[in-house]
Amino acid sequence: MELQEIVRPLIEWYQANKRDLPWRREATPYRVWISEIMLQQTRVEAVKGYFTRFIEALPDVQSLASCSEQQLLKLWEGLGYYNRARNLQKAAQVLVAQYGGQLPADYDALLSLPGIGPYTAGAIASISYGIAQPAVDGNVLRVISRITASHADISDPATRILVGDELRKVMPVLEPGTFNQSLMELGATVCVPNGMPDCKNCPVYRLCEGRKQGVAPDLPVKTAKKPRKLEHRTILLLVRDHRIALRRRPPKGLLAGLWELPSLSGEAGQAEAVAAVRGWGLEPLRVQPLGEAKHIFTHVEWWMTGLRITVEEASPSEELVWAGPDQLREEYPLPSAFRAYLPAVEA
Ligand code: SF4
């Protein structure tokens, strides 16, 4: 099977079957960029609302470059991987300083921007500028591994480069963006991960070597990741006059610079929590256990135990701010990891 043979059926299938997604309605370089960064590690359904809100608030490179970090992180709140948002802003600032506020119509120049790797550069270049570059992500690697019945390990960067090189050879010069999107769309809706691919409805059914050889569901080959580290934390929901205490996380590391509910490492007992609370200049009035919750990050899992502590302020703390419901909704970006405990504010 020559890879060239899949191009036409995929493009025709895509044109007839593509989903109506907000970023496809007007595929400007800015909109494609924002959507592709959001879609990394996040499902399409989850991204739709974020994308619309983001574009309304920050409609162009200039507004992204100049917004406050707090506004940016608030717009990103819940999407996770917050460095994606920070890199968007860094790149926007470079675009304003060096490219007149436009994304350059040049693959290598796109690749040089913060947070833009070969996949995103390929997507922007091909979809918005018609430049014949592939856009190879996990979806595309899965689809190509199955179509070619390849057992190459897709966690190996060399496989990604090889697949990119093969696709570059067959990229249709007039419609590179449509071809790239057809591969992405096939991977998202037909040749799906974690289960049986829907081969009967696939436009390359007759060409697919993986299906013919009966190996498609076992592909792609991917070496297992290292297991995540488990970390126990005790989350403190400190409540004073219907407001809760928030603290800034350190500027480096997990959830860097975001706001958090104060927490202690390990499974702290009530006495340890009360001592910590006094250390912040607060007087605990009542302690209530809130139960357990879990949050999964890329490399670590937090196993959390919550304590709701009603407090009085004995002396103001520089470390804590007090947020009411409006500020939580509109001002402070609070990562999803802590949201399990918010319903207990009014307990
Ligand atoms: S025939 Fe099946 S395995 Fe092959 S590309 Fe289509 S959906 Fe995937």
Residues whose N, C-alpha, C, O or C-beta is under 5 A from the ligand:
A	BS01	SF4	V143 R146 I147 V190 C191 P197 D198 C199 C202 V204 Y205 C208 G210 R211 A216
